[in-house]
Amino acid sequence: MKRKLCAVMVVLLLSACASTTEELRINGSSALTTERGIAAMKRQLKKEDRLPFSAAIMTIQFSELSSAVDMTDKEKLTTTDMTVVGKKIHGMTYQEILALAAASPNKVTIERHSRVRY
């Protein structure tokens, strides 16, 4: 019984520590600080969380595309405009960025393909 109680206490203490840790927030005041903030946030993420985060950033940028002309602009589709993204995610945490992307009518899907060597 003591072991179970001790295990529960350890789990509660660890979860309390995790929830009080200050989360990284994006400084979107400029393109440079946005780019650096996104890079820092990606470094802190688990490997499996990086791809959904990148898709969220692209979704947020693409929420600015409003016409067929925008959709055919190769530069808009292949580069991230950190100024636009920074204005939208300034002060946000990872979870808030994912929520903002989820609320967007535009969606981005990134697929991974493994290379097969013969």
ZALUMBA-932480 format. One record per residue (C-alpha): chain; y, x, z; residue in one letter. Coordinates in pm, 1 decimal. Example, Ala and Ser with C-alpha at 12.3 -4.5 7.8 and 13.67 -1.06 7.14 Angstrom:
> A / -450.0 / 1230.0 / 780.0 / a
> A / -106.0 / 1367.0 / 714.0 / s
END
This chain:
> A / 0.0 / 0.0 / 0.0 / m
> A / 237.3 / 283.8 / 87.1 / k
> A / 163.9 / 449.6 / -246.3 / r
> A / 254.3 / 134.6 / -438.8 / k
> A / 572.6 / 88.8 / -238.1 / l
> A / 662.6 / 454.6 / -292.5 / c
> A / 600.3 / 423.6 / -667.1 / a
> A / 818.3 / 112.0 / -685.8 / v
> A / 1097.6 / 288.0 / -497.0 / m
> A / 1084.7 / 587.3 / -732.6 / v
> A / 1104.6 / 359.7 / -1036.8 / v
> A / 1397.2 / 167.6 / -885.8 / l
> A / 1582.5 / 487.3 / -800.0 / l
> A / 1532.6 / 631.3 / -1147.1 / l
> A / 1645.0 / 311.2 / -1315.6 / s
> A / 1953.0 / 298.1 / -1091.7 / a
> A / 2038.7 / 654.9 / -1187.5 / c
> A / 1994.1 / 575.5 / -1555.2 / a
> A / 2219.5 / 271.3 / -1537.5 / s
> A / 2498.9 / 453.7 / -1355.5 / t
> A / 2504.2 / 746.3 / -1595.6 / t
> A / 2823.1 / 739.7 / -1796.7 / e
> A / 2740.9 / 645.3 / -2153.3 / e
> A / 2891.6 / 830.7 / -2443.4 / l
> A / 3164.7 / 632.6 / -2619.4 / r
> A / 3303.7 / 697.1 / -2964.3 / i
> A / 3659.0 / 822.5 / -2997.2 / n
> A / 3759.0 / 656.6 / -3322.8 / g
> A / 4123.2 / 761.7 / -3314.4 / s
> A / 4077.5 / 982.3 / -3623.4 / s
> A / 3819.0 / 1052.7 / -3890.1 / a
> A / 3739.2 / 1388.8 / -3729.7 / l
> A / 3688.8 / 1254.0 / -3376.8 / t
> A / 3478.3 / 968.5 / -3514.8 / t
> A / 3256.7 / 1210.1 / -3706.1 / e
> A / 3217.7 / 1434.8 / -3401.9 / r
> A / 3145.8 / 1138.4 / -3174.0 / g
> A / 2879.4 / 999.6 / -3406.0 / i
> A / 2717.3 / 1344.0 / -3432.0 / a
> A / 2721.1 / 1385.4 / -3051.8 / a
> A / 2573.2 / 1039.7 / -3003.7 / m
> A / 2296.7 / 1111.4 / -3258.1 / k
> A / 2207.2 / 1433.3 / -3073.2 / r
> A / 2159.3 / 1235.9 / -2751.1 / q
> A / 1936.1 / 975.3 / -2912.4 / l
> A / 1560.8 / 988.4 / -2931.6 / k
> A / 1435.0 / 1076.9 / -3276.3 / k
> A / 1315.6 / 720.7 / -3342.7 / e
> A / 1659.6 / 577.1 / -3253.1 / d
> A / 1856.4 / 794.8 / -3496.3 / r
> A / 1763.7 / 607.9 / -3813.6 / l
> A / 1859.0 / 261.4 / -3679.0 / p
> A / 2185.9 / 413.4 / -3554.5 / f
> A / 2263.2 / 557.4 / -3899.0 / s
> A / 2183.8 / 220.9 / -4056.6 / a
> A / 2419.4 / 53.8 / -3807.4 / a
> A / 2702.6 / 291.2 / -3900.0 / i
> A / 2649.0 / 218.3 / -4269.8 / m
> A / 2631.0 / -156.2 / -4203.7 / t
> A / 2962.7 / -141.4 / -4019.7 / i
> A / 3122.9 / 43.5 / -4309.2 / q
> A / 2974.6 / -192.6 / -4567.0 / f
> A / 3114.3 / -492.5 / -4379.7 / s
> A / 3443.6 / -385.8 / -4543.9 / e
> A / 3300.2 / -435.7 / -4893.0 / l
> A / 3408.8 / -776.0 / -5011.2 / s
> A / 3368.1 / -788.2 / -5387.9 / s
> A / 3129.6 / -696.4 / -5665.3 / a
> A / 3374.4 / -424.6 / -5768.3 / v
> A / 3341.6 / -269.3 / -5421.8 / d
> A / 2963.3 / -282.7 / -5452.9 / m
> A / 2973.7 / -82.1 / -5777.0 / t
> A / 3201.2 / 189.4 / -5639.2 / d
> A / 2956.2 / 479.7 / -5605.1 / k
> A / 3182.9 / 674.1 / -5368.6 / e
> A / 3205.9 / 380.6 / -5125.9 / k
> A / 2830.0 / 342.6 / -5133.2 / l
> A / 2738.2 / 708.2 / -5088.2 / t
> A / 2993.3 / 835.5 / -4834.9 / t
> A / 3095.1 / 721.0 / -4491.1 / t
> A / 3465.4 / 656.5 / -4448.1 / d
> A / 3508.6 / 777.8 / -4090.8 / m
> A / 3859.6 / 633.5 / -4068.1 / t
> A / 3734.4 / 281.0 / -4142.1 / v
> A / 3428.2 / 317.3 / -3919.9 / v
> A / 3631.5 / 477.6 / -3640.5 / g
> A / 3870.3 / 182.6 / -3622.1 / k
> A / 3578.1 / -53.8 / -3580.2 / k
> A / 3371.9 / 144.4 / -3326.3 / i
> A / 3646.8 / 309.3 / -3120.0 / h
> A / 3545.8 / 305.5 / -2753.7 / g
> A / 3197.0 / 168.4 / -2821.4 / m
> A / 2862.5 / 280.0 / -2683.9 / t
> A / 2538.6 / 307.0 / -2879.5 / y
> A / 2430.3 / -44.7 / -2779.0 / q
> A / 2769.0 / -192.3 / -2867.7 / e
> A / 2756.4 / -27.2 / -3210.5 / i
> A / 2410.1 / -173.0 / -3274.6 / l
> A / 2532.8 / -517.8 / -3166.2 / a
> A / 2835.7 / -498.5 / -3396.2 / l
> A / 2612.0 / -406.8 / -3690.2 / a
> A / 2368.3 / -686.3 / -3606.8 / a
> A / 2654.5 / -937.4 / -3616.7 / a
> A / 2761.2 / -825.0 / -3965.4 / s
> A / 2666.7 / -1046.9 / -4259.6 / p
> A / 2586.4 / -727.8 / -4454.3 / n
> A / 2265.9 / -545.1 / -4370.6 / k
> A / 2148.8 / -193.9 / -4449.5 / v
> A / 1784.3 / -98.2 / -4457.6 / t
> A / 1671.4 / 261.9 / -4459.9 / i
> A / 1315.2 / 332.5 / -4559.2 / e
> A / 1130.9 / 652.9 / -4497.0 / r
> A / 884.5 / 772.8 / -4751.4 / h
> A / 642.3 / 1044.0 / -4663.5 / s
> A / 577.7 / 1314.4 / -4912.6 / r
> A / 226.2 / 1345.2 / -5030.8 / v
> A / 110.9 / 1685.1 / -5148.7 / r
> A / -183.9 / 1714.6 / -5377.1 / y
END
